[in-house]
Amino acid sequence: LKQVVSTTYEAGLRGTFDLGGRWQWNVGAYRTSNRDDIINVASQISGFGYFLNAATTRRQGIEAGLKFKADRWTAYANYTFVDATFQTPLTLASPNNPAADGSGNIFVAPGDHIPAIPAHRFKAGFDYSITEPWTVGADLNVVGSQYLIGDQSNQNPQVPAYWVVNLHTSYKVTKNVEVFGLVQNLFNEHYYVSGTFFDTQGIAALTFNDPRAFVPGMPLAAYAGVRASF
């Protein structure tokens, strides 16, 4: 494989101001062009794949963030937009893709989006100190839709967007000992973090009609523990 060569342009602004507390903000934009980018391609042999240089790809977007701190409160919000695309035409093997031709190939056009990269991500959260040693908080994660791995030509429905709410709390028993609790996926949302294709004939004892396979996200889960530092 050839070495990947990247060219990046980036610019941004950041600042602070006081309004009921201390606010910090930042915003930036970037563009990265990769020559001889390396991608993973499905093999005609079921269950295998290989890497190759995919000519030129581009990732461009914006990032913006906001933080707030006042007395017992801290809060934040971050947003990221990524436009990740192929910039040269390609013929790639994707034998389990329903959009593939009779030889198991798909045809990528300039501007097609790179799979497994959500265009939108948003995260926000807060922490509140009920007492000096006791803190509670929550965060919201929103992830936009993405194309399935193996769908470089963008011919299939995307993995749906999803959102998850998490809770956390901690209590400092001493300067060095802290007990904590976590609740992940508070509302038990059913979602997928990524997807790909598989050979529907690969398991002789079973019959599948849909070659799409999805990776499920974590369901509702709760944890508690103790942290110690010395």
PyMOL commands that set and color helices and strands:
alter all, ss='L'
color gray80, all
select strands_A, chain A and resi 5-18+22-35+38-42+49-53+56-70+73-86+90-93+105-108+120-129+134-143+162-172+177-184+192-197+212-216+221-228
alter strands_A, ss='S'
color yellow, strands_A
deselect
rebuild
show_as cartoon
